[in-house]
């Protein structure tokens, strides 16, 4: 197992501190639990052994323990590879039986605290704190008891367990009283290092420093120079207090320096502490004895010094370099007068102390005088001779003076102790003042931050209110748009459906064209008819879409204007609201005593109550107007429903009549189409024969008496969709012009395509057909004939005119 130390922050405690999830003492019903463990420091290593624990918690918890050292800066020190025990599943009385070792110097150990933190392992989230303890190791070497059963504590705000008192649980034994065996052994064997054994060699010198603070004598042993002896010797120093009864008083666990190999100029640099009262220290002597460590036999005395501490509080110099001395007969170093080493500071009583002592002395003198008076009042001669020895006034005065001197020394010691305590309190007061100033500065910064956050919160609240208002207005607009869309869709559905009639008429027309024979120009006329019908159908759809698009664009422009006005109004209202909030925030940010008065003035100047009443009156007026409009809308709705019903009936009647006319027209066209085709074919054959005969036969004179020929009528279908009828008649012979019998678009009179067709023309159309020669009437003509075109309206032209007529109504 590695004894190296790993420095890092304890993650569980750090997370709990940041999340402020601290388990306080109030969170426990009783004690958090107890722990049986032992702690001791020896040979530069702190050993911590956890045994068993009894925890307060649920039996379903899974505890484990973290053991580490905690420094003042929050850094934690773990044993590398051994920083926690194993986890005990569902057990609140775990038997840890784990040992942790921290190999650090005593100086490093005493500046840290031992932490044992027990946590509940949670696989789904962060571990939970159960119990623990933090204990200062300042006096670890003075622990009287090594193993204790200690009460566990709650969690502090830094995330680590709360602190327990080491003195309370382990007990502190600062001083141990025993015999210094090296000196006793030398004295018993008579092997004393007297001054004669040094010869002319100086035993050496040693630098030491003394101080007494907080009831503790602190001795710093520095370096020794030119010790008497060989350079192969291994010196070390014993430091202790020697009493008049021959007993020695050592600091527990720290009674000697380390051994310096093969040197006569050792650099000890070691500190010793003796926690004793000033009176106890004054009755003893400080001893520093330097010995040569010998592994094969008893250690040998090299040099040392013994200093009386009777007048320690009057030492003028506390850090000195002293000349070392030889060994006394008792085995300890010989004593050197302290006043020669440290010097004595002469002190004088203050006036109050002198007066108190003088009053006490006068009181004792008065008692003594009264005693003499009593003696004088007694008879000098008695029947029985009795000799009385008067008290020795000189001895009494000497006793009183000795007592007074003891009291003076005690007072001086107490005064020095109080001065030391005063200095300590002053230092603590200075630190507390600095901490208070730092906290006060931090508090001011927090207040400023909090004030800025309050202002930000107010601004965000105002913006949220504005956003809520805008959302409500947008929702109203969307509702109105959806209502308008429903009304547009409803109006679109009320338009008469002429599409079905158009599709039906187209089907009839296509059926009629399919029955036509495909002869020459007839086929081309059918294609022209279809093309023009498609053009008119597209034209109708296009015009309708253009009108609908214009209406939609107009409505869209109107809504955009209204929306811009609405958004402008919202922005102006929002600016007004923000200006109102700015005034309030400005007054609230003011730190003067008139802030409340300013806010009240703003409230009075804005007349909130009057504005609220005005708004309520406006709301009532609007509600009344809405009720009136709803009543009017109800009346208009009933009127319009009646009118729409009547119009629907009229439109249905017109549609029925139109369907009947289309059917009649289609049947009539089917019955006459064969006759027209026969006449056209017959005309084409005549033209062909006339041309052939004219080109090949010789010129002859012919006399014609009179002949009767049935006139031929040629009917053709032009691409433009017109129908033309040709009538041949005449009594003179003229050159014949080759014609197909079909009128071309160039010979079609103007206005035929643009001429509308009305329902009143159907009777006239039937009459013209009866007069045109479709009947079996005959006409007298000559051999040659001239053609003239009789304009009429064809099927497609008349149908497109009908569409143009009803398009306006749609």
Buried (B, 14 or more C-beta within 10 A) or exposed (E): EEEEBBEEEBEBBBEBBEEEEBBEEEEBEEBBBBBBBBBBBEEEEBBBBBBBBBBBBEEEBBBBBBBBBBEEEBBBBBBEEBBBBEBBEEBBEBEBEBBBBBBBEBEBBBBBBBBBBBBBBEEEEEBBBBBBBBBBBBBBBBBEEEEBEBBBBBBBEBBBBBBBEBBEBBEBBBBBEEEBEBBBBBBEEEEBBEEEEBEEEEBBBBBBBBEBEEBBBBBBBBEBBBBBBEEEBBBBBBBBBBBEEEBBBBBBBBBBBEBBEEBBEBEBEBBBBBBBEBEBBBBBBBBBBBBBBEEEEEBBBBBBBBBBBBBBBBBEEBEBEBEBBBBBEBBBBBBBEBEEBBEEEEEEEEEEBEEEBEEBBEEBBEEBEEBEEEEEEEEEEEEEEEEEEEEEEEEBBEEBEEEBEEBBBEBBBEEBBEEBEEEEEEEEEEEEEEEEEEEEEEEEEEEEEEEEEEBEEBBEEBBEEBEEBBEEBBEEBEEEEEEEEEEBEEEEEEEBEBEEBBEBBBEBBEEBBEEBEEEBBBBBBBEBBBBBBEEBBEBBEEBEEEEEEEEEEEEEEEBEEEEEEBBEEBEEBBEEBBEEBEBBBEBBEEEEEEBEEBBEEBEEEEEEEEEEEEEEEEEEEEEEEEEEEEEEEEEEEEEEEEEEEEEEEEBEEBBEEBBEBBEEBBEBBBEEBEBBBEBBBBBBEBBEEBEEEEEEEEEEEEEEEEEEBBBBBBBBBBBBBBBBBBBBBEEEEEEBEEBBBBBBEEBBEEEBBEBEBEEEBBEEBEEBBEEBBBEEEEBEBBBBBBBEBBBBBBBBBBBBBBBBEBBEEE
